[in-house]
Amino acid sequence: MKKKLQNVAFIQLRNRCAGMTLMELLLVVAIMVVVTAVAAPTVQQTLANQSLKKSADRVRVAMGQARVKAIKNGEEYAVFFSPGGSFFNVAPFRTFEQQGALADQRERELSEGRATSYEDDLLPRGVVFVAAEAAMDARGADVLATSGSKGSLEPIFFYPDGTSQDAIITLQNQKQATIEVHLRGLTGIAKTVRPDFVETEGSQ
């Protein structure tokens, strides 16, 4: 009888411990749900900012490539980009019309889901070019007048002597955060700047 009572007491104790373990588990799950709900916006903002920074760095690198190619090939190159869009590319300025057709095609593919982020000529999804300020010099004006090309693309010129236009290009993500790529015409060197922090993020 005594042994039977001990077994009953053991079973009751085990059930009590199991119940406490379940309550603890539920409490942990509840805490995790609350923490996730609180942290999710911060995580999303961080990822969006990283994507924006990477986008600006890619544009900066493209500017460096345009400068090198202009010097090497002895002709005007440009970084072409779509204001309000995601397309950008490095090519000789004489290919302006072909670049316009390519931009239309790539933007269409992106909107239809047939193009993916981080492809060579597209910014990551959700990041777009929202503004550009470029100082038009005499050489750039002559090239534009000679080509007669007009379209939805904007070109930033790079010349065979290693110089370029002075320019500031602004990119924006879905969180409305912005980043700028500053191009100094005298040297043809670009750097990325976060207006929010007023500090240089990188240079080339």
N, C-alpha and C positions, 0 to 999 in steps of 0.2 A: 504493500500500500504506500509505504514511504517512498519507494522508488518510483511508483506511478505518479505521485504528487511532484516529485523532482522533475520528471519528464514533462509534466504539464507546465510547471514553472519555467522550464527551459524553453519550451515552445512559445510560451507567452512572451518571454524576454526576447527571443529571436524575432517574433512578429513585431514587437515594439521597436526593435532596432531597425528592422526592415522598413517600418513605417517612417521612422526618422530619416532614413537614408533617402526615401522617396521624396519627402518634404524638402530635404536639402537639395536634391536634384532639381526639383521644381523651382526652388529659390535661385539656384545657379542659372537655370534657363531664363528665368524672369530677368535676372540682372544682365545676362548677355543680351537679351532683347532690348533692354533699355539702353545699354551702352552702345549697341549697334545703331539704334535709332538716333542717338545723340552724335555719334562719330561719323555716320554716313555722309552728311553734308560736307564735313571737313575733309574727308577722304576724297570725295568727288571733286571738291575745289582744288585740292592738291594735285590730283591727276590731271585736271583740266589745265592748271598752270604749268605743269611739266610738259604737257603736249604743246602748249603755246610757246614755251621757251624753246622746245625742240624745233618747232616750226620756224621761229625766227633764226635759229642757228642754221637751218637748212637754206634759208634765203640768203643769209650772210655768206655761207660757203659758195652758193651759186654766184654771188657777186664776185667772189675771189676767182672763181673759174672763168667768168666772163672777162675779167681783166687779163688773166693769163692768156686766154685764147686770142684776145684782141692784139696783144703784143706779139704773140707767136705767129699769127696768120696775117698781121699787117692790115686789118680791116676793122670797121666798127662792129662791135658786138653789142648785144643788149640782153638784159634780163627782162623778159616779157612776163607780165602778170595780169590777172583779171580782177579789176576793182569790184569788190562785192562777191568775188568767187574764190576758188581754191587753186586755180591753174597758175603755174609759173614755169619758165623754161629759159635756158641759155642758148642763144643761137645768133648767127650773123644777122645784122639788122636787115639786110637785103631779103631775108626770108619772112618779113613781116606778115605778108598775106597768108603764107602757109601756116605760120604760127597761129593766126587768127582762126583758121579752119580747125587746127589741132585743138585749140582751146575750147571751141564750141563742142567738138566731139568728146573731149575728156570731161568737160563739165556735165554733158548729157549722160555719159556713162556713170559718173559719180552719183547723179540724182536718181538714176535707175538702179543703182546698186551693183552695176557691172564693173565698177572700179573700186579699188580698196584704198584705205588710207596708207600713207607713207610710201606711195609709189613715187618714182623719181620726179614727176612733174605735177604732183598734187599735194596740197597740204593735208594734214590729218582731218578727218571728218569733224565738223564743228568749228574749225578755224578758217577764217577768211581774211582777205585783204580789205580793210575798211577805208583807208585813206593813203594818199601819197602826195608829197610835195617835192617837186623836182625843179631845180633851177635850169631853165633852158638857155644854153649858151649858143654862140654863133654857129659852132660846128654842128651841134645837134639840130638847130633850125635848118641849116643847109641840107643835112641828110634827110630830114623830114620833107623838105620842099622838093628835093630830087625824087624821093620815092613816091610821094603823093599817096602814101598808104594811110588809110583811116579805118578805124574799127573799134571793137570793144576792148582791145588790149592796150595796156600802157607799157612803153619801153623805158628802161633806164640805160643810157648810153655808156659804153666803155670804149676808149680810143686806143689806137696802136701805140701811143706814147706812154701808156700806163695811167693816164688820167681818166676821169669820168665826170658825170654830172654830180653836183651836190644834190643829195636826195634824202628824204625821210619817208620810210614806208611803215605804216601802222597795221598790225594784225590784231584780230580780236577773236576770242573764243565764245562759247555759248554762255559762259558765266559773265560776259561783258567785260572781262579783264582784257587789257591791251598790252602790247609790247611793240617797241619800235626798232627798226633797223636803220641806223644812220650811216650814210655814205658820204665820205669827204672827197670831193672832186679832184683836189690837187694831188692826192696820193692814190685815189681809187681804192682806199681801204674802208671796210665796213665794220661796224660794231653793233651789238644789240643792247638796248637800254630799256629798263622797266620804268615807265613814268611814275608808277605808284611809289617806287622807292628812290627814284632819281639816282640810280647807280648803274654803272656799266656791268652788264652780265657776261660779256665776253668780247673778244676782238680778234681780228685777223690781220 
